[in-house]
Amino acid sequence: MKKVFTLSFLLIAVFLGLYAGTTGKIAGTIVDSRTGEPLPGVNIILVGTPYGAVSDFDGNYSIGNLPPGIYTIRASSIGYSAVSMSNVKVNIDLTSTNDFKLAEETVVGEEVVITAERQLVQKDLTSKTAVVGGDDIKALPVTEIGQVLSLQAGYVGGSLRGGRSGEVATWIDGVPVTDVYNGNQVVEINKSAVQELQLISGAFNAEYGQAMSGIVNIATREGGLKFTGGIGTYMGDYLSTNEELYPGLSFNPIHIRNIEGNISGPIIGEALTFFANARYIYFNGWEMGFRRFNPSNIAFTDSTNTFRIYRDASGKGDSAVVPLGNSERRYAQAKIAWKILPLMKLTGNFIFDYSTNKTGDKRMYRYNPDGIANGHDFSNTFIFQLSHTLNSNTYYTLGGSAFVKDSKEYLYENMNDSRYVHPLLFQTQDSYSFFTGGTDLRHNTRSTRTYLLKLDVSSQVNQMNLFKVGAEVRTYDIRQDNIQLQPINTQSTIDVSKDNPYIQTQVLDISSSSHNRYKHNPYEMSAYIQDKMEFKNIIVNIGVRFDYFEPDGKVLRDPRDPSIYTPIIPANRFHDLDGDGIQDAGETDKTPAERAAYWYKDATAKAQFSPRLGVSFPITDRGIVHFSYGHFFQVPRFERLYENPDFKIGQGTGNQGLIGNADLKPEETISAELGVQQQVSDDVALDVTAYIRDVRGLTGTRSAEIYVFGDAAKYSMFTNSDFGFVKGIVLTAEKRFSGGLTAKADYTFQIARGTASDVNEARNAVTSGALPEVQLVPLEWDQRHTLNVTVAYNTGSWLISGIGQYGSGRPYTPRKSQDISTLLTNSQLKPVSFNVDLNTSYEFSLDFVRMIVFARVFNVFDFRNETGVFDDTGRAGFTLDEATARKTNPSERVNTLQEWFTRAGNYSEPRRIEFGINLEF
């Protein structure tokens, strides 16, 4: 039945379709300049493109399906002088309104050329949206798109408008590129490949789904009619005066090295064009380790009670400084655009991304850096889009994507590598000691394969109504294989005083707690209907979305006996023929295969409707009031659905584990906002937006623990138990480019409260002997005051730009004391944070090549912002625990107590300096 339903929905998708916005619209009215009467039959063309329209009886015209960019519009009619309007900007999903006044022709062939005034107030914007062009990104002191997003109003520490991480969906060229496993991006587009970036943080339209906090919509560059390109490189390093916090950190300009290039142009005239981009970057990081020990080193206390920090010379390292936070990335992108017909275009975009970085507890591996594992992330993404404009009013877009995201985590790629050592080498001899040996024995692999098909039909049915209707299908292949390598049975223990530390590894059976593996093939389907109504005094976006999710998962029939490999109930352990609960002679054991026949049941499919409404009221020619409201659903992260797939728990008493829940319901947010945009001068505009978010059904562990048979042990399971409430106000002041200066300031006041910041918070409280919160408390990202300021001054040759950021203290939970039996979660605040970044560049021409030399400084004043604090003092660099530990007169044979309690990870990154050169043509 499910297959029949899926096939039926696919057929509907082909005829209806869904495609998220990647284009905009130009519209306006044409009148006689003398009489003011509307002019019908005027020809409107976009110069250099096949797009055009003819004004109707009321003088109105509209041209849709336009890629974001800058256009020139030409209006002409017999008996009237033609008018060309340049510098017309088109943004994704928005309407650029441009009216014309035509004068009677007095000289044959006369043409009037004017420059369009950029709209600082977007009248059809019904929800808070930040629009950042590729040139804007280029001018800022940023290296990654993520830094651009962090500057937008409402973003606090990766959280948008108080939502958990993973609640923002990223779209590239109209296709979602979010990894459904953990909510992260599959790939991050290189900043030089971005044509336009939009962040929709309000109540977005029905065409967007599977997001609760916002949408990041990125349109990538395409090739043009002439060859352009560039190559650039930059180098740099961290430079900090705090040697105690960052020992071993010394400025070396090749510790950060980046090289990238792009080229675009025609392959066959304007019919076939291309854009290609590639990048390599290496970061050394700012946390350093010291190779004091080799992974094979054994530190132990011998038979004479003498501590030997090295059993023999082979365990002694060379004391070299080794980066602990280094990363490396290789990126390549190629986009082809083929104009099959003048009004039919096919684009294909292929993106390759591969990165590596160290994982694990970097602090504990500080003196044994070669024992820490490495993470490897690999993704291939292919996006296609077929767009066909049927006439000036109607077009359709067929799109799809396929992407693969593979993540691996291991020290040595070969699980049988002879360099692995026994886990006993991790045992530290002192209470406050870093590792003196050992190798990370994790060998984890995960892959997400996503295939998507959708089709969109849009029609400007009349001057007032832009109608959209569509459907979408996404299928997934989710796989995971997590292994904790073990020594073979004959090496289960060793004599540290004499035995060889190297081991022969083995992978235990799937029934073991050290091995978890699964494969699932869930799928999603959705459909929406939407209408954008543009009247003279009101613009309305109204729509409804339907989502359906089939989880392809199993849940327990009897939660009292969770593990199919280690059953507890007698009838599940053996064939209890007489029902007495005792295994008598002749009552054989049941096999896992026999139990599988009745152990699980299928998780149920989920469906919901999401209404959306957005309204804009123009109050003057330079001001609007906007309001939006909507219900937003999101399937919980797949890692929560399938965690601990065989429901294994420990064998002791108390809480013995946590299991996933494939029957989790979609999480929901009800969002509303009210705002005002006002242009106060020719180049300055203000925006004030207030919002509330009612968040329900978040994944958590708040429900009562589940007791196993016999009530000696219990465990926890993910449920839709958490909720929250967010309210805030955003003030934005923007000065567009004039007199060489452009500037923007975003201030956010926000209160974000909920039952838990983390899905495991309630369970962690229970297992530590406390009770979970029973009221709304500040969330970890509840930063009440956030201010971002960007300024750029451009003389044509010189560019100077800067970013200033301020954030009030975020909450933390203070430690309990003898005098206070309980303290509210996140009831105290960390210190405030400041940051200033600067960028300067100089551009000059060498024949046909432009040369740009530049320098960037991040965290100019080397502020030590305290991102993590000790829970007894609320500070990152001081804890009373150090004095308490010193009273016990601990041995400091490996490291000092000061080194143990000095934690660079409690601070933001130190000052970073980069300088480079770009060549462009």
Buried (B, 14 or more C-beta within 10 A) or exposed (E): EEEEEBEEBEEBBEEBBBBBBBBBBBBBBBBBBEEEEBBBEBBBBBEEBBBBBEBBEEBBBBBBBBBBBEBBBBBBBEEBBBBBBBEBBBBBBBBBBBBBBBEEBEEEEEEBEBEBEEBBBBBBBBBBBBBBBBEBBBBBBBBBBBBBBBBBBBBBBBBBBBBBBBBBBBBBBBBBBBBBBBBBBBBBBBBBBBBBBBBBBBBBBBBBBBBBBBBBBBBBBBBBEEEBBBBBBBBBBBBBEBEEBBBBBEEEEEBBBBBBBBBBBBEEEBBBBBBBBBBBBBBBBBBBBBBBBBBBBBBBEEEEEEEBBBBEEEBBBEEEEBBBBBBBBBBBBBBBBBBEEEBBBBBBBBBBBBBBBBBBEBBBBBBBBBBBBBBBBBBBBBBBBBBBBEEBBBBBBBBBBBBBBBBBBBBBEEBEBEBBBBBBBBBBBBEBBBBBBBBBBBBBBBBBBBBBBBBBBBBBEEBBBBBBBBBBBBBBBBBBBBBBBBBEEEBEEBEBEEBEBBBEBBBEEBEBBBBBEBEBEBBBBBBBBBBBBBEEEEBBBBBBBBBBBBBBBBBBEBBBBBBBBBBBBBEBBBEBEEEEEEBEEEBEEBEBEBBEEEBBEBBBBBBBEBEBBBBBBBEEEBBBBBBBBBBBBBBBBBBBBBBBBBBBBBEEEEBBBBBBBBBBBBBBBBBBBBBBBBBEEEBBBBBBBBBBBBBBBBBBBBBEBBEBBEEEBBBBBBBBBBBBBBBBBBBBBBBBBEEEEBBBBBBBBBBBBBBBBBBBBBBBBBBEEEEBBEEBBBBBBBBBEBBBBBBBBBEEEEBBBBBBBBBBBBBBBBBEEEEEEEBEBBEBBBBBBBBBBBBBBBBEEEEEEBEBEBBBBBBBEBBBBBBEBBBBBBEBBBBEBBEEBBEEEBEBBBBEBEBBBBBBEBBBBBBBBBBBEBBBB
